[in-house]
Structures are given as C-alpha cells and as structure tokens.
Amino acid sequence: MTPQEYVQQKAARSGSSFYYAFLFLPPPRRAAITAFYAFCREVDDVVDEVSDPGVASTKLARWRREVQSAFAGQPSHPVMQALQPIAADFGIRADHLLAVIEGCQMDLDQSRYLDFPGLARYCHRVAGIVGEVAANIFGRSSDATIAYAHKLGLAMQLTNIIRDVGDDARRGRIYLPVSELQQFEVKAQEILSRSYSERFTALMRFQAERAHRCYDEAMALLPEQDRQAQKPGLMMANIYRTLLREIEADDFQVLHQRTSLTPIRKLWIAVQTHWRGR
C-alpha cells in the first residue's frame, strides 16, 4: 500500500463530515487535506483508543519525533510520507502539527476545564490550528481568512463537545467548563450518571447558543475574495451546524446517545453548499 492509499483509506474509514468536503477539491489540494486529516486522525486515535495514559503519552512522543524527522527530510510513517513532500506547497509547518499533538496531550493531562477561556485554549490547539492549516490548503489571499478559520474551528469543536458529552463522560472527561456547570447548578455526577434535568437542558442551550454565535462570527470574518476557495470549509460548517440543530431539536439528548447525520445527508449538504457557494 502506498502512503497516498494509506491516508485515503484512513480518511474514508473515519466517516467524518470532513471527508465529504474533500471530494470537491482539485486533486493536489485534495491530496494535501487528506494527508493532513489522516495525521489528525492518527494522533486523535491515540487518545481515544489507548486506555493507558502512560502508553498514550509515549505514542504521542513518538509522533512528535516523527514530525521532527519528517520535516528534516526523513519521514517513516505512511502519513508523514504522504504529507511531508507537499507540506511546503500549502504552508503546512512542523509547529502546526506539533500544536495538534499538544492538544491531544491535553486530553491525557486534563479532564476538566475551570472556565471557558481555558477550554478555548484547548480548542485552539485541536481545532483552531486545524482550521488554519485547512484554510491554507483550500487557498486564501487574505490574512483575515486565518481569523475566520480559527473562529470556525472553535464553533465546530464546541459542536463536537455538545454532541459528545455522554461519550466523553464515559471516558472520564467533561469539557463543559466547571464555572458553567456551577452557574446552571449541574453537578458533574449528574453527567457521569446520565441524569437529565431542566438545569442540564438550560446548560446545553447555553452551550449551543455560544456555538451558533461562533458560526455567525466566523462567516462575518470570511473575506469575500476567499469565499469561493474556502467553500470546503463552508460545507463542513453547514454539516456541523445542521448537526447542532438536530441536537437542539432533540432537546439535547446527548448523555445516552451520539447524534449523527447519515452519509447521504452529509453529501447532500455538501452538494447544496457547492451549488449555493455559502
């Protein structure tokens, strides 16, 4: 299997919303975003699939060394063999990849966030940096597009957090800020035991409203001259925002289930965005 085949299979197997946006890119950009996404999946899977935090930390340390070796011209993992030769063409730097790894390390080192600024720092690494790299790959002519990409990354990560409250709790993690749990008088134990209440619903509505504001702010930041190039990001935004609205319509039943959109619906949203351009 070639490195290109490896990253393609990694991206396709994930079933992620990102994959549907990639389909509309020209081959060179599609190859770059697929390789980058495969890298993100590899390091994220370390945290999600390795139960021993010590073993997971060791694996992340190996990925740090692999990134450094790859950017020194000696990639050994298929993902980096696919990504490193084209990284410079799309402004992908070693520090981008290392920041994503550090975000995953935070998942091992920290299972609670005291306030939203603390959570936002985590989101910057695992989503804002990813948005920046993706925006570079899609193509941009304005530095303002980077601010858009970071804000959109935050909106999408907040959507992930809302969707995954139950799954994350089963792994011992609660990303909802402690200060906001206290504000709505929701105890961590209620989340861990999957106990719904009007207080929990109010807390989640607060989270969703903030995510919607971030989507709106991101759209306002996107320069008109880059809107066409950034269409794949708009596809992902529309898919994620549709998911958020589904969760809202279901009254935030996220403690016992993980809401998702069907592949055909994701593809249809991507196609509609491609046609409309927004």
Phi, psi and omega in degrees: 000131179283160176303322179295320177293322180299310183291327177297315179294321179299316180291316183293322182293334185293332183068016185288155175299331181299324186300324183290329177288328182297330187299338186265002181272151171295154188310314182297318179289324178296321178296320182292314182290328178294317179294318179294317179297321178298321176300312180300320179294319181301311184286327177293323179296331177302315182289319186281332189251347180258115186285331182272115182301326179295316178295318180297318178298320178297320179292322177294324176297323176296322179294324176299315179295322180296318178298314181296319178295319181297316181283353170267004176095013183229063177288141179242330179279143180305325179298314181286332174294329177280324188274317189301318183295338183249001186300313183297328181297335185240018175069026179271122183248162178300321182294332173299311183292321180294327177294321177297318178298318179297325175298318177294325177297325178300327178297330179278328187268341189216127180245359178221153175233128187293322184212175183294320177305322176294317178295322181297326177296320176297313181298325178303317183284317186272345183227317180297314178295320177299318177297320179297313179298316180299317180298322177295319180293318181296327180112129180212153178242354185232140175294336179298336180294333177293318177297319176302314184296321179292318179293320178294320177301320177297314180301317182289323178292322176297324175295317176303315182298317178297313181298323191259016183307312182293312179300315181295321180298323178293341175264005178084014182245138172230111183274343177297127186302140181302319181298328180278328171300317180293320181301322181260009176057041175253123180275147178304323181298329178295322178289317181296330181262009177059044181262115178276154177197167175297327178296317179297316180299319178296320177300315182289326176297321176299317179296317182294319179298322178293319178299317178299319178300320180294320175299314181296318180294321179297314181299323180291334182277340185288117179295143183301323184291343179254001186298318181295314181294326184273013182305322177301323177293324177293325175299313180296320179299317181292323177295313182293321181290327174297318177300316180300318179293326175297317179296319177298316181296332180271009176063036173059048177276066190254355184280331184246358182209163179242107181290139178213162175260148179290154177305319182294326179290320177300315180297319180296319177296319178298316180296315179299318179296319179300318180291315185280331183079016179203000000 
